[in-house]
Amino acid sequence: MYVCMCHAVTEDQVKKAIDAGAGTPRQIARGCKAGTDCGSCVRRIQALLGEHGARPCPTARLAAKLGLADPEAEAAPAPVAAAAPATLAPVAPLRAA
């Protein structure tokens, strides 16, 4: 599967870079340029790094430092209070032109 469409970098290439010692998205980018163009693949690269024991992304570290909840831990949405049903205005029928 492709991780970086801009530079045609596959998941296997990123995993090989991680196995070779890359521990950050920048180190991955130095080897294969993944994440250096549009940046849409950086989160996937960070996830692959995390799966292989590398440090978490800076956003996750900052959230932990500030005592904010982990977004993955909040997977279940909060219950929504039932609202009163809205009254719909009558709609006039369409006329053929």
Residue pairs with C-beta under 8 A, 6 or more apart in sequence:
1 10
1 11
2 8
2 9
2 10
2 11
3 9
3 10
3 11
3 13
3 14
3 34
3 41
3 44
3 45
3 48
4 32
4 33
4 34
4 35
4 37
4 41
4 45
5 40
5 41
6 33
6 36
6 37
6 38
6 41
7 32
7 33
7 34
7 36
7 37
9 32
9 33
9 34
9 41
11 44
11 48
13 32
13 34
14 28
14 32
14 34
14 45
14 48
15 48
15 52
17 27
17 28
17 31
17 32
18 28
18 48
18 49
18 52
18 54
19 52
20 31
21 27
22 28
22 30
22 31
22 49
23 49
23 54
23 55
24 49
24 54
24 55
25 35
25 42
25 45
25 46
25 49
28 34
28 35
28 45
28 49
29 35
29 36
34 41
34 45
35 41
35 42
35 45
43 57
46 56
46 57
49 55
50 56
50 57
55 61
60 70
63 69
63 70
63 71
64 70
